[in-house]
Amino acid sequence: MKFQVAVVLSVLMTVVVLGDEAPVVATLEGRISGVLEKSTNNKVFYSYYSIPFAMPPLGSLRLKDPVPAKPWEGVLNGSVLPEMCLQVPFVDTVAGVKLPPRDLAGSEDCLFLNVFTPKDAAELPIIVYIHGGGYFSGGAREYLPHVLLNHDIVLVVLQYRLGTLGFLSTEDSVIPGNFGLKDQTLALQWVQKNIHNFGGDKSKVTIMGQSAGAASVHYHILSPKSSGLFARAIMHSGTALSSWALTRTHRAQAMYVAENLGCPTLEGSEALLKCLQAADAPALAALAQDFFKWFILPMTLSPRVDGDFVPDEPGLLLREGRYTKVDLLAGAVSQEGAMFTHAMLANEDLVSALESNFRTNGPLSLQCHTESNDPAGMALQVYQYYLGQGKLNPLAQSEQLTQMFSDRLVKVDLEQLMLQQARQSINTTTFRYLLTHRAQLSFADFNTQIGLHCESHNHQIPLSSLLGL
């Protein structure tokens, strides 16, 4: 994972502040200054970092729907990258490291967005980017604009609450959950109200995301709460149909969190909420790690069907055509599951866990533990279909394992989405892609050290930004 960290840092270090000031922009909430930067093709653009679109979700606003940002006095400094939302870092999680609360990354005060716009921009199309990270990690600072701003577009990169702070729910109106998705919708509303001040055309918004960001894009297509806030969508390696993108056990998770923080579990949701709002934020966020039982699975702190933001099961909404019809580009990379195969190669405990207790860990490894009356039988059939009936050997079976994880976690659900989208959305355009390019340091080359490359699920977008793809 050291190579991964090095590449991520190299991305962050591509920010070059040239020292000249960008024009001060007046938004409905107040004025903000920016910085002048240059794209990889030496094209001048203006960057406005850390624009608040919501009130800090602290205290009584924790585990509540987001509230629009209040106006401010003076000129806000837009030259500093925002803190990521409080989270368990992805690199540590995939390495199997459980962190104490004090070592978590980010801040609870994190509902910011960045806007990047070409010099002399006027009525340009807009891309609003939603980061991935399994709904428990990620942030806007990982996605910088220096390649995309070679083109005449306005780019907005938003942040949203993650993990327990973004998706915990008591499955009632007190803590309804889906706060991270609601943060995204509020940011999209901000774009509609303010983006013209940055040279963007609010009627030409494309929402785009990767992994959990792609699933989020799909949720906005499905949700009536986001209708009218965008015109097109791009989804990389994820859908709302993905097994990891929907959870049905939120109340059980809320009770677990309550017990571990000393909060009441038998006095009703209001008492629980009051206790959680007073709890130490890092301690609350750190509990997200306890839900991972096999590698980073199951992913349980994710969206839920709440009857409001997500009015029904995503598959049913799709089949019945109950969603916003927009032009859609969606796809995947050829070896989405390489990250999971590499985890098995690097950590023998994952293989041992499958061999010693497949009844429990087999379904967890495929995120099918809640999808069948016999999840162990279902998991066994899947493993045998891809690997045969012999002994599990990750090195010899690396390609088959990668195909299994790729199909299960991304590709099969993507196939269903594209078929339904093409059938239901007859007045819009649907495109599908598959990225098969394999680089010299491919994450999916199991005969070399672990690399970092865009054709593995987790790294499609950051490295494609570096390569200019």
Secondary structure, DSSP 8 states (H G I E B T S, - for coil): -HHHHHHHHHHHTT----S-EEEEEE-SS-EEEEEEEE-TT--EEEEEEEEE-B----GGGTTS---B----SSEE---S----BSB--HHHHHTT----GGG-BSBS---EEEEEEETT--SEEEEEEE--STTTS--GGGS--TTGGGSS-EEEEE----HHHHH---SSSSS---HHHHHHHHHHHHHHHHGGGGTEEEEEEEEEEETHHHHHHHHHHH-GGGTTS-SEEEEES--TTSGGG--S-HHHHHHHHHHHHT--SSS-HHHHHHHHHHS-HHHHHHGGGGG--BTTB---SS----SSSS-S-HHHHHHTT-S---EEEEEEETTTTHHHHHHHHH-HHHHHHHHH-HHHHHHHHTT-TTS-SSHHHHHHHHHHHHH-SS---TTTTHHHHHHHHHIIIIIHHHHHHHHHHHHH-TTS-EEEEEE----TT-TT-TTSS----TTSGGGHHHHHHHHT-
